[in-house]
Amino acid sequence: MKTIKVLSTKNLSWVNVTKPGEKEIKYLKGKFNFHSLDLKDCLPPLQRPKLEVRPNYLFMILLFPIFNRRTKEIYPSEIDFFISENTLVTVHNNKHPSLVDFFKICQKKPFQEKYLFGSPAILLYEILNRLLLSCYPMLNHISLDIDQVKKQIFNGYEKKIAREILIIKSNIVIFRKTIQAHKNVIKKLIINASQFFSTARLNIYLDALVEHTREIWDLLEGYKETINALHETNESLISYRLNEIMKLLTIISVIMLPAALIANLFGMNIPGLPFVKTPFAFWIVFFIMLLISLGMIRCFKKRGWF
């Protein structure tokens, strides 16, 4: 099957399964006799990150973020690992560029000699390390988006960048949810991997992976606080500008109210109204309205209302 590719050396095999379906699951069941519950977890929907210890292998699920360039959104994608003494099986949807590229690299003999020898310890570390390193460009992209929001937020684009802020907040939340369990899962891997291969050297590498997850988490924490502060600032500016508009409209309404009252009085067409029979009645009434309006404007300015 095109979705199952195998790289084999003298002591180690890497089975890479992409876009798993029923046929791929049957193949893994027949070839390696993996537990049916573990194989079921390889199919959609996404599962939570975890490490299951079986008699003949370790089953690990990790989620990694993927960036959609078209929508500028981040979404999680699952990678499943079956780890035994001389075999590493990876199951994924073939959307992780770092993993796809690394498998192509390992098809060349010099790299097979470098990574596919002995136990799957070094190969597993290299895959996880490359996947974690692929998170940093996405973090840099989030940082640049936040900086762009900072520049635009005080330039009168509050309403336009509100959507950008919500996208950034959503990306950070999804990123945090995706990476949150990595540290505990890798620590559990360090404890349980020794029953399948020597971890004396691997522990150093896996500890480095734990440090990567901590660093990524710390960056996300900083980004979360920053974007929340910018969101609050943007909301305050929007509220301030709306209040200013409402205040201006209220002042205009108040200024026009006496003029409207005078116009209604002179429009009643009843006997006894002043200035009605004079030839300059219109202009007299108009100037009365104008004087009242100007007086109110001066009063408002004196009080600092606008």
C-alpha positions as CSV (number, residue, x, y, z in Angstrom):
1,M,0.0,0.0,0.0
2,K,1.2,3.5,-0.8
3,T,0.3,4.7,2.7
4,I,2.7,2.2,4.3
5,K,6.4,2.6,3.8
6,V,9.1,0.7,5.5
7,L,12.8,1.5,6.1
8,S,14.9,-1.4,7.4
9,T,18.5,-1.9,8.4
10,K,20.2,-4.8,10.0
11,N,18.8,-4.2,13.5
12,L,16.0,-1.7,13.1
13,S,12.8,-1.0,11.1
14,W,10.8,2.2,10.7
15,V,7.3,1.6,9.5
16,N,5.7,4.9,8.5
17,V,1.9,4.8,8.0
18,T,0.2,7.9,6.5
19,K,-3.5,8.6,6.3
20,P,-4.5,5.5,8.3
21,G,-7.7,3.7,7.4
22,E,-9.2,0.3,7.9
23,K,-6.7,-1.4,5.5
24,E,-3.8,0.1,7.3
25,I,-5.1,-0.9,10.7
26,K,-5.6,-4.5,9.5
27,Y,-2.0,-4.5,8.2
28,L,-0.6,-3.4,11.6
29,K,-2.8,-5.9,13.4
30,G,-1.7,-8.8,11.3
31,K,2.0,-7.7,11.1
32,F,2.6,-6.7,14.7
33,N,-0.4,-7.9,16.7
34,F,-0.9,-4.5,18.4
35,H,-3.7,-4.1,20.9
36,S,-7.0,-3.4,19.2
37,L,-7.7,-0.4,21.5
38,D,-4.4,1.2,20.5
39,L,-5.1,0.6,16.8
40,K,-8.6,2.2,17.2
41,D,-6.9,5.3,18.7
42,C,-5.0,5.7,15.5
43,L,-8.2,6.5,13.6
44,P,-10.2,9.8,13.9
45,P,-11.2,11.7,16.0
46,L,-8.2,13.1,17.7
47,Q,-7.2,11.4,20.9
48,R,-5.6,12.9,24.1
49,P,-1.8,12.6,24.4
50,K,-0.9,9.6,26.5
51,L,1.6,6.7,26.9
52,E,0.3,3.1,27.2
53,V,2.7,0.4,28.4
54,R,2.0,-3.0,26.7
55,P,3.9,-6.3,27.3
56,N,5.8,-6.0,23.9
57,Y,5.7,-2.4,23.1
58,L,5.0,1.2,24.1
59,F,2.1,3.1,22.5
60,M,2.4,6.9,22.6
61,I,0.1,9.6,21.3
62,L,1.3,13.1,20.9
63,L,-0.4,16.2,19.3
64,F,1.6,18.7,17.3
65,P,0.4,22.1,15.9
66,I,0.1,22.7,12.2
67,F,-0.2,26.2,10.7
68,N,-2.6,26.9,7.9
69,R,-1.1,29.7,5.8
70,R,-4.4,30.5,4.0
71,T,-6.5,31.1,7.1
72,K,-3.6,31.9,9.4
73,E,-5.0,29.5,11.9
74,I,-3.3,26.7,13.9
75,Y,-4.9,23.3,14.4
76,P,-3.7,20.2,16.2
77,S,-2.7,17.0,14.4
78,E,-2.1,13.6,16.0
79,I,1.0,11.4,15.6
80,D,0.9,7.8,17.1
81,F,4.1,5.9,18.0
82,F,4.4,2.1,18.5
83,I,7.8,1.6,20.1
84,S,9.3,-1.9,20.5
85,E,12.8,-3.3,20.9
86,N,13.7,-3.2,17.2
87,T,10.8,-1.5,15.5
88,L,9.3,2.0,15.4
89,V,5.9,2.5,13.9
90,T,4.6,6.0,13.2
91,V,1.0,6.7,12.3
92,H,0.0,10.2,11.1
93,N,-2.0,12.1,8.5
94,N,1.1,13.1,6.5
95,K,0.6,16.8,7.2
96,H,3.7,17.4,9.3
97,P,6.5,18.7,7.0
98,S,9.3,18.0,9.4
99,L,8.3,14.3,9.7
100,V,7.6,13.9,6.0
101,D,10.9,15.4,5.1
102,F,12.8,13.4,7.7
103,F,11.4,10.2,6.4
104,K,12.6,11.1,2.9
105,I,16.0,12.0,4.3
106,C,16.3,8.6,6.0
107,Q,15.7,6.8,2.7
108,K,19.3,7.7,1.8
109,K,21.8,5.2,3.1
110,P,24.2,7.6,4.9
111,F,21.3,8.8,7.1
112,Q,20.0,5.2,7.7
113,E,23.5,4.4,9.1
114,K,23.2,7.5,11.3
115,Y,19.7,7.1,12.6
116,L,18.5,3.6,12.0
117,F,20.9,1.5,14.0
118,G,20.6,-0.4,17.3
119,S,17.4,0.4,19.2
120,P,14.8,2.9,18.0
121,A,16.0,5.3,20.8
122,I,18.0,7.7,18.5
123,L,15.4,7.6,15.7
124,L,12.6,8.4,18.2
125,Y,14.5,11.2,19.7
126,E,15.3,12.7,16.3
127,I,11.7,12.6,15.2
128,L,10.4,14.2,18.4
129,N,13.2,16.8,18.3
130,R,12.4,17.8,14.7
131,L,8.7,18.0,15.5
132,L,9.3,20.2,18.5
133,L,11.7,22.4,16.6
134,S,9.0,22.9,14.0
135,C,7.0,24.6,16.6
136,Y,9.4,27.6,16.9
137,P,8.6,29.1,13.4
138,M,4.9,29.1,14.4
139,L,5.8,30.8,17.7
140,N,7.8,33.4,15.8
141,H,4.8,33.9,13.5
142,I,2.5,34.5,16.5
143,S,5.1,36.9,17.9
144,L,5.2,38.9,14.7
145,D,1.4,39.0,14.5
146,I,1.3,40.4,18.1
147,D,3.8,43.0,17.2
148,Q,1.7,44.0,14.1
149,V,-1.3,44.3,16.3
150,K,0.6,46.6,18.7
151,K,1.5,48.9,15.8
152,Q,-2.1,49.1,14.5
153,I,-4.0,49.3,17.7
154,F,-3.4,53.0,18.3
155,N,-3.8,54.0,14.6
156,G,-7.6,54.0,14.5
157,Y,-8.0,50.4,13.3
158,E,-9.6,49.0,16.4
159,K,-12.5,47.4,14.7
160,K,-10.4,45.9,11.9
161,I,-7.8,44.3,14.1
162,A,-10.4,42.8,16.5
163,R,-10.7,39.8,14.2
164,E,-6.9,39.5,14.1
165,I,-6.7,39.6,17.9
166,L,-9.3,36.8,18.2
167,I,-7.4,34.6,15.7
168,I,-4.1,35.1,17.6
169,K,-5.9,34.3,20.9
170,S,-7.5,31.2,19.4
171,N,-4.1,30.0,18.0
172,I,-2.4,30.4,21.4
173,V,-5.2,28.5,23.1
174,I,-5.0,25.6,20.6
175,F,-1.2,25.7,20.8
176,R,-1.3,25.5,24.6
177,K,-3.8,22.7,24.5
178,T,-1.7,20.8,22.0
179,I,1.6,21.0,23.8
180,Q,0.4,20.9,27.3
181,A,0.7,17.2,28.0
182,H,4.1,16.7,26.2
183,K,6.2,17.1,29.3
184,N,4.4,14.5,31.3
185,V,4.2,12.0,28.4
186,I,7.9,12.3,27.7
187,K,8.8,11.9,31.4
188,K,6.7,8.8,31.5
189,L,8.5,7.6,28.3
190,I,11.8,8.0,30.1
191,I,10.6,5.9,33.0
192,N,9.2,3.0,30.9
193,A,11.5,2.9,27.9
194,S,14.2,1.1,29.8
195,Q,12.3,-2.3,29.6
196,F,12.7,-2.2,25.8
197,F,16.2,-0.6,25.2
198,S,19.0,1.1,27.1
199,T,18.1,4.6,28.0
200,A,21.4,5.7,29.6
201,R,22.2,7.9,26.6
202,L,18.6,8.5,25.6
203,N,17.7,10.0,28.9
204,I,20.0,13.0,28.2
205,Y,18.3,13.5,24.9
206,L,14.7,13.1,26.3
207,D,15.5,15.6,29.1
208,A,16.4,18.0,26.3
209,L,13.0,17.4,24.8
210,V,11.4,18.2,28.1
211,E,13.3,21.5,28.2
212,H,12.0,22.2,24.7
213,T,8.4,21.7,25.9
214,R,9.0,24.0,28.9
215,E,10.5,26.7,26.7
216,I,7.6,26.5,24.3
217,W,5.1,26.6,27.2
218,D,6.9,29.7,28.7
219,L,6.7,31.5,25.3
220,L,3.0,30.7,25.0
221,E,2.4,32.0,28.5
222,G,4.1,35.3,27.6
223,Y,2.1,35.5,24.4
224,K,-1.1,34.8,26.2
225,E,-0.6,37.6,28.7
226,T,0.4,40.0,25.9
227,I,-2.5,39.4,23.6
228,N,-4.9,39.5,26.5
229,A,-3.6,42.9,27.5
230,L,-3.8,44.1,23.9
231,H,-7.4,42.7,23.6
232,E,-8.4,44.7,26.7
233,T,-6.7,47.8,25.4
234,N,-8.4,47.4,22.0
235,E,-11.8,46.9,23.7
236,S,-11.2,50.0,25.8
237,L,-10.4,52.1,22.8
238,I,-13.5,50.9,20.9
239,S,-15.6,51.7,24.0
240,Y,-14.0,55.1,24.3
241,R,-14.6,56.0,20.6
242,L,-18.2,54.8,20.9
243,N,-18.7,57.0,24.0
244,E,-17.2,60.0,22.2
245,I,-19.6,59.4,19.3
246,M,-22.6,59.0,21.6
247,K,-21.6,62.2,23.5
248,L,-21.3,64.2,20.3
249,L,-24.7,63.0,19.1
250,T,-26.3,63.8,22.5
251,I,-24.8,67.3,22.4
252,I,-26.2,67.9,18.9
253,S,-29.6,66.6,20.0
254,V,-29.6,68.9,23.1
255,I,-28.6,71.9,21.0
256,M,-31.3,71.2,18.4
257,L,-34.0,70.7,21.1
258,P,-34.8,74.4,21.8
259,A,-34.8,75.2,18.0
260,A,-37.2,72.3,17.5
261,L,-39.4,73.6,20.3
262,I,-39.5,77.1,19.0
263,A,-40.3,75.8,15.5
264,N,-43.2,73.7,16.8
265,L,-44.6,76.7,18.8
266,F,-44.6,79.0,15.8
267,G,-46.0,76.2,13.7
268,M,-49.2,75.9,15.8
269,N,-50.9,78.6,13.7
270,I,-52.9,80.1,16.6
271,P,-53.7,83.8,17.3
272,G,-51.4,85.8,19.5
273,L,-48.0,84.5,18.4
274,P,-45.4,87.3,18.4
275,F,-43.6,88.4,15.2
276,V,-46.1,86.5,13.1
277,K,-47.5,89.5,11.3
278,T,-44.2,91.3,10.8
279,P,-42.5,91.0,7.4
280,F,-39.3,89.8,9.0
281,A,-40.9,87.1,11.1
282,F,-38.9,84.2,9.7
283,W,-35.5,85.9,10.2
284,I,-36.4,87.0,13.7
285,V,-37.4,83.5,14.7
286,F,-34.3,82.1,12.9
287,F,-31.9,84.4,14.8
288,I,-33.6,83.6,18.1
289,M,-32.9,79.9,17.4
290,L,-29.4,80.6,16.3
291,L,-28.6,82.7,19.4
292,I,-30.0,80.0,21.7
293,S,-27.9,77.3,19.9
294,L,-24.7,79.4,20.0
295,G,-25.3,80.1,23.7
296,M,-25.6,76.4,24.5
297,I,-22.5,75.6,22.4
298,R,-20.5,78.3,24.4
299,C,-21.8,76.9,27.6
300,F,-20.8,73.3,26.7
301,K,-17.4,74.5,25.7
302,K,-16.9,76.4,28.9
303,R,-17.7,73.3,30.9
304,G,-15.3,71.2,28.7
305,W,-17.9,68.8,27.4
306,F,-16.5,69.0,23.9
